[in-house]
């Protein structure tokens, strides 16, 4: 133990991995690393099908069953299951961002964010699936791919309010909030609240103006990955969302949902002032302008204004003919 401790001072790492450039200070650390190559997970949970590469992985997982969160923030009500998560959380209070990109000098509070940023910058995909060879720029992408594509594990966590089931208790708890209406993640700058930490993180970009997702073919950037994916289809021409009734295709799922109402005749947007209902939210908003006598759509060539965008388009056509 003393010899192992001294290597922390000397930096000596005599144990070398035969499959990559990894070096370790002790044999135990090397053995733990080797499992990332072999995929071996010898530490098994007694309550579910989970298995982990290290005993500490299993300990952290076990807390998902017990609900234990032994690491508490001294500055707010946050608590968690892992000391590393608490350490990262504390940086939200201190503002510390110790992980910096060597290319653009952008800084991050956690090393994982820096690694993801570097992969996006270099367009490299370091995380590869051993079963099918597909690669990902983010470890989270690989984890999701393994879980939903290759996993044969039964979705044992079932919702008691609907038919859905999930691989993890965490996913089930998040889903249950759609039934209870619980939104435990609150914005400190406005009244917004949401069901997941990821949702709050995305929302905060509205305040900070951060747009980390950049198009590689033009100057477009977005605060949201889904928006970037939809934008990229404008370059590729891809329209993956297809109507099963008329085969019309759309860039976004939202476009398909709107289109389907032309077939179903569904009108989910109801006026609170009268009995009228509409297929689209924008049509309802234009209708409400009539009740409130608001005319936000103004002609750029004369004094005409209206509460309906369609009326303005028709009016502008009259100018174009003249």
N, C-alpha and C positions, 0 to 999 in steps of 0.2 A: 504494500500500500504506500509506503514511504517512497519507494522507487518510482511508482506510478505518479505520485504527487510531484516529485522532482522534475519529471518530464514536462509538467505544465510550466515550469520556470525555464527549462533549457530549450523547449520547443522540439525536443527529439520525438520523432515518430517512426520507429523502426519497423512497424508492421505494415506491409504493402499489399494492396488488393491486386490479384492477378488478372482482373478483368477491366480495371480502370486505373486512374491515377491517384486514387484515394490512399492516404497514409493515416495510420492511427498510432496513438501513444501506447495503447495496450491491446492485448489479444482479444479481450472481451469486446472492445469497440469495433475491432475489425470483424469479428463474428457477427455483430449486429448489422454492420454495413453489408456483409456478404448476402444477407437475407433480402436486400433490395434487388440483388441480381437473381437470386434463386426463387424469390416469391414465397419462401418458407415463412409460415406464421404459426409458431409452436405454442403461443399463449392463447388458450381458448376460454371463452366465456361459458360459465356453467348455466346461464339463464337464456341464452340465445345462440345463434349460429356464428356470432362474431369471433374472429381470431386475429391476433395482432403479432407484429414482429418483435415487440419488446414487452417486458413486464409492465413498464410505465404506460404503454399504450393500452394494455388491458385494464390497468388501474383507472385510467381516465375514462375508458368506456364503461366500466362498472358503475361509475357515478351517474350514467344516464339511466340506470335501473333504480338506483337508490335516491336520485334527485339531489344528492349531496353537492353543495357548492361551498367549499371550505376556504376559498380565497376571496377576501373582501376588500373592496376599495375603501380607503380611509377618508376620501373626499366626497363620495356620493354613495348611492345605494347599490352600485354595481357589485355583483359577485359572480364567481365562475368556478369551473372545475379544475382548471390548470393554472399553475403559477405563471407560465409563459403568456397566457391570455391576460392575466392581471397586469403583467409587466407592459404589454402592448397597450392595454386600456389606460394605464397611468399617463401615457404620452398624450392622450387626448386632453389631459389637464395641464401638463407641462408644455405642450406644443413641440416637444422634442422630435426631430426627424433625423435620426443618425445615419440613415441609409441613403446615399447619394448616387445618382447616375453619373458616370464618368463622361458621358457624351453630351448631355444637355444640362447637367448640374441640378436637375430636379431631385428633391429630397422626399423621403418617405419615412413613416413612423415604424413600419415593419419590413423585414427583409423580404418577405413573400411578395409584397407590392413592388419592391424594386426589381425582383426577379421577373415578375410578370411584365413590368414596364420594359425591361431589357429585351425580353422575348418579342414584344410588339415592335420595339425599335429595330431589332435585327431581323425580324420576320422568321426567326428560328423557332422550331418546335421541339423542345428537349424532352417532352414527356410522351413516351411511346407505349402503346398497348402491346403486351407480349403475346396476346392471343390473335390479333388481326393485323398488327403493324401500324394502325392508324396513330398519327402523332398530334400532339396538342401543345400550344404555347403556354398553357396554364395547367398546373397540377389538378386544380378543381375540375377542369374539363375532362381530364383523364379519369378522375374518380367517378364523375357522373357517367361517363361512357362505360366504365366497367360495371357500374351498378345497374344501369338500365339496359345495356346491350348484352353483356355476357353473364351477368349474375343469374344463377339458378336458385338463389335463395328465395324462399317464399316470402311474400309481403305479409308478415305476421302481425303488423300493427294495424288494426282495423278500426275505422271510425264507427262509433255507435249511433251516429245520426244519419249516415248515408252509406252508400255501397263502397266507398273508396277504401283502399288499404295501402300501406307504405312499408318501405324497407326498414326505416328507423323510427324510434319513438319521437325524435326531434321533428321529423317531417310530419308525423301525426299531430303533434302538439301545435305546430304552425298551422296545419290545415284546420284544426278544431276552432281556431280563431275566426274562421269564415262563418262558423255557426254561432259562436258566442258574441261576436262583434268586438272582442278584446283587441286593443291596439296598444301594446305596452311600450312601444318605442316612440318617444315624443321629441319633436324638434324644439331646440332651446331658443330659436329665433322667431318662430311663428306658432300657430295653433295646430299645425299638421301633426298627425300621429299615424302609425302604421303597424302592421302585424309582424314584420321582420326587420332585423338589423340592416340587412342589405337594402331594403326599401328606404330606410331612413338615410343610409349613406348616399343613395342615389338622389334623394330629395335635397340633401344638403348642397348638392352641386348647383341648385337653383339660387342659393344664397351666395356661394363662393364664385360662381361663374366658371368653374372648372369644367373643361371639356376634354377628357383624356382619350377619347376614342376618335382617331383621326383616319380619314380616307387616304389611301395610298395613291389615288389617281387624281384627286383635286384638292382644293383647300377646305373642304367640308370637315367639320369636327362636331362631336356631340358629347353631351353629358351621359348618354345612355348607349350601351352596346347594341340593344335592339334597334335603336334608331339608325346606328351606323350600318347594321346588317341590311335594313330596309333600303338605306341610301345606296349601298353597293349594288343592289339589284338594278338600279338605274343605269349603272355602267355595264352590267352583264346582260341586262334584258330579261333576267330570270323572273318568272311569275309563278311561284310554287303553290299558291292557294287557288284551287280550281273548283268552280261550281259543278256539282254532280248532276245538276238538272240541265244546264245549257252549255257547260264546258267553258264558260268565260273564266279567264284567269286574272289574278291580282297579285300585286307586289307584296301587300300586307294582308294579314288575317282580318284586320279591321275593315278593309275594303270588301272582302268576301262577305263578312257579317252584314254589312250595309246592303250589299247586293242581294243577299238571300231574302231580304224583306220584300223585294219586288216579286218574289215567288210566293212567299208565305202570307203576304199582305199584313204582316205583323206591324203594329204601331205602338211601340212601348213608351213613347214620350207624350204625356198627357198635360193639357193646359189646365192650370189651377183656377182659371177665371171662367172657362166655359167647358163644354163637353167635347171639344175637338181633341183628336190625338194624331200623332205624326210618326212617320217611320224613322226620321232623323232628328237629332238634337238641334242641328242648325236651323231646320225648318221650324221647330218649336220656338226657338229664340226669336226668329223673324216674326212669327205670329204674336209673341208676347209684346213685341214693339208696337203692334196695333192697339193692344189694350192700354199700354202706358203712354201712347202717343209719342214714342221716341223714333227719330228718323236719323240713324247714324250713317246711312249710305248717301254720300253727297256727290253730285256730278262735278267734274273738274272743268267743265266748259260753260256751265250756267248755274243758276241758283236752285236748280231742282234737287230735292232730297227726299228720301223714302225710308221706310222701315223694313223693306224687303229687298234683298240682294238681287233677286230675279227681276224685280221691277227696274232696278238701276241698270242691269245688263240690257234690258229691252230699250230703256231710254237712251243708253249710249249707242245702241244700234241705229236709232233715229238720227243722231248726230253724224255717225259714220256715213249714212246714206246722203245726208245733205252736204 
